[in-house]
Amino acid sequence: MQQSLSTGFNLAKTNPTVDPLSFPVIEWAGVRVVTTESLAVGYGCEEKSIRMNLSRNLDRFEEGKHYFMLSGIDVKTLRATTGGSQISSKVRALTLWTEKGAARMSKIIDTDEAWSFFERLEDSYFRPQPASTLPLSYEQALEDLLAKVKENRILTEQRDHAIETKAWIGEKREATAMATASVERRRANALAEKLGECKKHATIKAVLRATGESFSHWPLKKWCAANGKSPKDVPDETYGTVKSWPAEAWKAVNDIDLQMIF
């Protein structure tokens, strides 16, 4: 395996207080990476130790995920970037370590110094926190505050409008459902009346289904004749039409209250 020469970074080796923030930012394939020399400085070991650890543990490292091995035109391309401009012109091959690769190497070296440095490397280099921007003047602070107040007001208005709209939709749905139920109920009552099964009049068959008792039509007919009442003719699946007798007749003759059974 071809290994890198010194990258030319002016970093004191085995310095436990080395600051990752002093490292030039190097990116390759869209991710931040560090050189073998940088890891050696931070982990307090020689570069050859890291190269040997990689060689002995190749099955634990995946190129493109844990590290990148650059040579030839790739090194020239990297050197042309801002971070790579500090790489020595003598370097012909270079190993670059991703965050995952640096983490795995720190576990293999397994020293307090390596662990401590990787934590700082992780926080300040691989995952830099965005710098907080403070207002430059009192006027800017007021403008920021007003913008925040306006934003909160708009959010509140949007929330209140959504709540009102939801409530209106709920009320409309409820009213529609009640109206629909009322219409359906009226239709059911009209059908029941048409078929002789309602609170105003009923057929003998309908009362039989409701009470389980059988009645003769003669007493009902006599009562209607004596009291000036007339039964209604309603459809019947067996006889075509049958008589539906008034509620008054049912109550007087058989003590059946249609209000109670229908």
NUPATI-208424 format. One line per field, with one value per residue (C-alpha): residue number from 0; residue in three letters; x, y negated, z. Coordinates in Angstrom, 3 decimals. Layout:
nr: [NUM, ...] .
rest: [ALA, ...] .
x: [X, ...] .
y: [Y, ...] .
z: [Z, ...] .
//
This chain:
nr: [0, 1, 2, 3, 4, 5, 6, 7, 8, 9, 10, 11, 12, 13, 14, 15, 16, 17, 18, 19, 20, 21, 22, 23, 24, 25, 26, 27, 28, 29, 30, 31, 32, 33, 34, 35, 36, 37, 38, 39, 40, 41, 42, 43, 44, 45, 46, 47, 48, 49, 50, 51, 52, 53, 54, 55, 56, 57, 58, 59, 60, 61, 62, 63, 64, 65, 66, 67, 68, 69, 70, 71, 72, 73, 74, 75, 76, 77, 78, 79, 80, 81, 82, 83, 84, 85, 86, 87, 88, 89, 90, 91, 92, 93, 94, 95, 96, 97, 98, 99, 100, 101, 102, 103, 104, 105, 106, 107, 108, 109, 110, 111, 112, 113, 114, 115, 116, 117, 118, 119, 120, 121, 122, 123, 124, 125, 126, 127, 128, 129, 130, 131, 132, 133, 134, 135, 136, 137, 138, 139, 140, 141, 142, 143, 144, 145, 146, 147, 148, 149, 150, 151, 152, 153, 154, 155, 156, 157, 158, 159, 160, 161, 162, 163, 164, 165, 166, 167, 168, 169, 170, 171, 172, 173, 174, 175, 176, 177, 178, 179, 180, 181, 182, 183, 184, 185, 186, 187, 188, 189, 190, 191, 192, 193, 194, 195, 196, 197, 198, 199, 200, 201, 202, 203, 204, 205, 206, 207, 208, 209, 210, 211, 212, 213, 214, 215, 216, 217, 218, 219, 220, 221, 222, 223, 224, 225, 226, 227, 228, 229, 230, 231, 232, 233, 234, 235, 236, 237, 238, 239, 240, 241, 242, 243, 244, 245, 246, 247, 248, 249, 250, 251, 252, 253, 254, 255, 256, 257, 258, 259, 260, 261] .
rest: [MET, GLN, GLN, SER, LEU, SER, THR, GLY, PHE, ASN, LEU, ALA, LYS, THR, ASN, PRO, THR, VAL, ASP, PRO, LEU, SER, PHE, PRO, VAL, ILE, GLU, TRP, ALA, GLY, VAL, ARG, VAL, VAL, THR, THR, GLU, SER, LEU, ALA, VAL, GLY, TYR, GLY, CYS, GLU, GLU, LYS, SER, ILE, ARG, MET, ASN, LEU, SER, ARG, ASN, LEU, ASP, ARG, PHE, GLU, GLU, GLY, LYS, HIS, TYR, PHE, MET, LEU, SER, GLY, ILE, ASP, VAL, LYS, THR, LEU, ARG, ALA, THR, THR, GLY, GLY, SER, GLN, ILE, SER, SER, LYS, VAL, ARG, ALA, LEU, THR, LEU, TRP, THR, GLU, LYS, GLY, ALA, ALA, ARG, MET, SER, LYS, ILE, ILE, ASP, THR, ASP, GLU, ALA, TRP, SER, PHE, PHE, GLU, ARG, LEU, GLU, ASP, SER, TYR, PHE, ARG, PRO, GLN, PRO, ALA, SER, THR, LEU, PRO, LEU, SER, TYR, GLU, GLN, ALA, LEU, GLU, ASP, LEU, LEU, ALA, LYS, VAL, LYS, GLU, ASN, ARG, ILE, LEU, THR, GLU, GLN, ARG, ASP, HIS, ALA, ILE, GLU, THR, LYS, ALA, TRP, ILE, GLY, GLU, LYS, ARG, GLU, ALA, THR, ALA, MET, ALA, THR, ALA, SER, VAL, GLU, ARG, ARG, ARG, ALA, ASN, ALA, LEU, ALA, GLU, LYS, LEU, GLY, GLU, CYS, LYS, LYS, HIS, ALA, THR, ILE, LYS, ALA, VAL, LEU, ARG, ALA, THR, GLY, GLU, SER, PHE, SER, HIS, TRP, PRO, LEU, LYS, LYS, TRP, CYS, ALA, ALA, ASN, GLY, LYS, SER, PRO, LYS, ASP, VAL, PRO, ASP, GLU, THR, TYR, GLY, THR, VAL, LYS, SER, TRP, PRO, ALA, GLU, ALA, TRP, LYS, ALA, VAL, ASN, ASP, ILE, ASP, LEU, GLN, MET, ILE, PHE] .
x: [0.000, 1.433, 1.619, 1.685, 4.730, 4.559, 1.804, 3.829, 1.536, 3.484, 2.086, 4.099, 3.875, 2.527, 1.196, -1.772, -3.112, -3.172, -6.310, -8.302, -9.469, -5.939, -6.286, -6.990, -10.399, -9.969, -12.914, -12.979, -16.018, -18.203, -17.104, -14.569, -11.407, -8.076, -4.643, -2.708, -0.231, -3.024, -4.301, -0.779, -0.257, -3.568, -3.385, 0.193, 1.736, 3.860, 2.322, 3.785, 1.755, -1.460, -0.376, 0.480, -2.860, -4.671, -2.663, -3.313, -7.039, -8.042, -11.074, -12.363, -11.931, -13.825, -12.307, -14.728, -16.399, -13.581, -10.763, -9.748, -6.489, -5.383, -2.577, -1.536, -4.148, -6.313, -3.515, -3.060, -6.794, -6.853, -3.799, -5.647, -8.348, -8.176, -7.564, -5.321, -3.098, -0.942, -0.085, 3.560, 4.317, 6.516, 3.511, 2.608, 0.137, -2.115, -4.513, -7.471, -9.608, -13.341, -15.025, -15.944, -12.414, -10.827, -13.200, -12.332, -8.616, -8.900, -10.469, -7.595, -4.925, -6.989, -5.208, -6.715, -4.936, -6.458, -9.946, -9.713, -8.409, -11.093, -13.799, -12.391, -11.923, -15.523, -16.964, -14.841, -13.751, -16.106, -19.225, -18.535, -21.216, -22.555, -21.225, -23.837, -24.495, -25.092, -26.702, -24.104, -26.123, -29.066, -31.100, -30.373, -31.368, -34.707, -35.226, -34.518, -36.934, -39.678, -39.168, -39.495, -42.639, -44.149, -43.290, -44.908, -48.005, -48.384, -47.996, -50.607, -53.039, -52.525, -53.114, -56.285, -57.591, -56.953, -58.806, -61.760, -61.863, -61.758, -64.583, -66.660, -66.125, -67.095, -70.292, -71.184, -70.620, -72.744, -75.545, -75.369, -75.448, -78.455, -80.266, -79.509, -80.707, -83.868, -84.580, -83.953, -86.185, -89.008, -88.600, -88.715, -91.856, -93.506, -92.685, -93.959, -97.197, -97.543, -97.049, -99.480, -96.967, -97.018, -98.424, -101.549, -102.757, -101.523, -102.380, -103.172, -99.983, -97.870, -99.326, -98.778, -95.086, -94.790, -96.714, -96.779, -100.587, -103.129, -106.308, -109.493, -110.452, -114.216, -114.235, -112.043, -114.354, -117.456, -115.855, -114.864, -118.397, -119.912, -117.484, -117.254, -113.650, -112.258, -109.229, -106.560, -105.596, -101.853, -99.619, -99.171, -96.810, -99.312, -102.717, -101.754, -103.485, -104.794, -106.583, -104.597, -106.823, -106.849, -104.977, -108.265, -109.799, -106.839, -106.948, -110.714, -111.099, -107.843, -106.261, -103.257, -101.472, -99.711, -97.633, -96.016, -95.253, -94.176] .
y: [0.000, -3.379, -5.740, -9.508, -11.643, -14.602, -16.982, -19.977, -21.123, -22.937, -21.018, -19.904, -16.133, -14.490, -17.779, -16.880, -20.432, -20.719, -22.538, -21.033, -24.555, -25.283, -22.623, -23.864, -22.619, -19.879, -18.380, -15.420, -13.849, -16.348, -15.491, -16.922, -14.876, -15.060, -13.784, -10.987, -13.577, -15.523, -12.367, -11.446, -14.904, -14.794, -11.156, -11.560, -8.867, -8.518, -8.515, -5.056, -3.755, -4.871, -3.410, -0.090, -0.048, -0.566, 2.172, 4.634, 3.834, 3.394, 5.589, 2.950, 0.009, -0.651, -2.964, -5.733, -5.446, -5.551, -6.887, -7.975, -6.945, -9.676, -9.630, -11.296, -13.619, -13.381, -14.844, -17.667, -18.341, -18.463, -20.717, -23.226, -23.670, -26.178, -23.606, -21.445, -24.352, -23.725, -20.196, -19.947, -19.759, -16.721, -14.608, -12.009, -9.920, -10.839, -9.152, -11.224, -10.209, -10.797, -11.298, -7.612, -6.573, -8.899, -7.556, -3.949, -4.683, -6.352, -3.136, -1.070, -3.354, -3.381, -6.026, -8.818, -11.271, -9.748, -9.657, -13.231, -14.562, -12.827, -14.346, -17.809, -16.925, -15.775, -18.881, -21.610, -20.230, -17.559, -19.133, -22.838, -24.844, -27.865, -31.080, -33.083, -36.481, -39.246, -42.540, -45.127, -48.028, -48.952, -49.733, -46.312, -44.659, -46.511, -45.514, -41.878, -42.046, -43.637, -41.025, -38.270, -39.850, -40.170, -36.547, -35.365, -37.487, -36.006, -32.485, -33.234, -34.622, -31.587, -29.284, -31.135, -31.135, -27.411, -26.818, -28.956, -27.276, -23.849, -24.798, -26.206, -23.070, -20.954, -22.937, -22.792, -19.044, -18.578, -20.724, -18.849, -15.510, -16.592, -17.867, -14.647, -12.584, -14.689, -14.177, -10.452, -10.286, -12.029, -9.664, -6.675, -7.996, -8.645, -5.122, -3.639, -5.578, -4.443, -0.803, -1.020, -0.935, -4.294, -6.104, -7.306, -4.017, -0.433, 2.835, 5.993, 7.535, 4.585, 4.810, 8.563, 8.028, 5.449, 7.252, 10.904, 10.925, 11.689, 9.560, 9.754, 6.942, 7.192, 5.324, 2.623, 2.319, 2.033, -0.648, -2.691, -2.450, -3.519, -6.427, -7.829, -6.729, -5.056, -2.775, -3.476, -1.145, -0.407, 1.834, 5.437, 7.993, 10.843, 9.338, 6.316, 3.933, 4.249, 2.005, -0.148, -0.939, -4.258, -4.572, -5.444, -2.151, -0.148, -1.873, -1.525, 2.046, 3.775, 1.306, 1.017, -2.336, -2.808, -5.622, -3.031, -0.311, -2.414] .
z: [0.000, -1.027, 1.912, 2.175, 2.767, 5.084, 4.086, 5.151, 7.957, 10.651, 13.607, 16.616, 17.006, 20.137, 21.460, 23.677, 23.529, 19.728, 18.654, 15.765, 14.956, 13.745, 11.053, 7.545, 6.417, 3.810, 1.954, -0.393, -2.046, -0.242, 3.319, 5.731, 6.095, 7.927, 6.950, 8.570, 9.860, 11.595, 13.308, 14.417, 15.930, 17.788, 18.860, 20.127, 17.922, 14.809, 11.334, 10.719, 13.692, 12.039, 8.690, 10.359, 12.212, 8.928, 7.217, 10.046, 10.260, 6.645, 7.230, 9.686, 7.337, 4.139, 1.549, 0.668, 4.053, 6.603, 4.462, 0.966, -0.690, -3.118, -5.628, -8.892, -10.340, -7.204, -5.087, -7.600, -7.572, -3.783, -3.650, -5.859, -3.213, -0.350, 2.378, 0.226, -0.808, 2.253, 1.155, 0.155, -3.549, -2.760, -1.718, -4.334, -2.319, 0.555, 2.967, 4.116, 7.078, 7.467, 10.831, 11.009, 10.084, 12.645, 15.301, 14.490, 14.516, 17.939, 19.260, 17.882, 19.382, 22.583, 24.649, 26.715, 24.465, 21.327, 22.792, 24.064, 20.762, 18.718, 20.907, 20.206, 16.548, 16.339, 17.990, 16.431, 13.052, 11.744, 13.251, 13.660, 15.408, 13.527, 14.965, 16.847, 15.340, 17.861, 16.878, 15.911, 17.281, 19.470, 16.342, 14.873, 18.135, 18.010, 14.387, 15.226, 18.153, 16.040, 13.328, 15.923, 17.400, 13.919, 13.141, 16.393, 15.688, 12.225, 13.613, 16.290, 13.720, 11.508, 14.464, 15.543, 11.960, 11.695, 14.975, 13.870, 10.474, 12.072, 14.452, 11.576, 9.529, 12.539, 13.116, 9.426, 9.321, 12.430, 10.990, 7.694, 9.488, 11.574, 8.488, 6.638, 9.584, 9.783, 6.088, 6.386, 9.432, 7.601, 4.685, 7.032, 8.727, 5.376, 4.220, 7.492, 7.134, 3.562, 4.601, 7.527, 10.326, 12.074, 15.071, 13.206, 11.758, 11.375, 9.673, 11.582, 10.204, 11.437, 14.941, 14.908, 14.120, 16.910, 19.660, 18.637, 19.028, 16.327, 15.933, 13.880, 11.536, 12.273, 15.614, 14.082, 11.078, 13.300, 15.473, 12.443, 11.002, 14.311, 14.822, 11.297, 10.725, 7.618, 7.295, 4.688, 1.874, 1.947, -0.195, 0.879, -0.614, -0.175, -0.965, -2.984, -0.547, 2.997, 5.461, 7.861, 10.888, 12.770, 16.055, 17.806, 16.700, 17.916, 21.296, 21.743, 20.525, 21.534, 23.971, 21.670, 21.744, 18.434, 19.998, 22.240, 19.675, 16.674] .
//
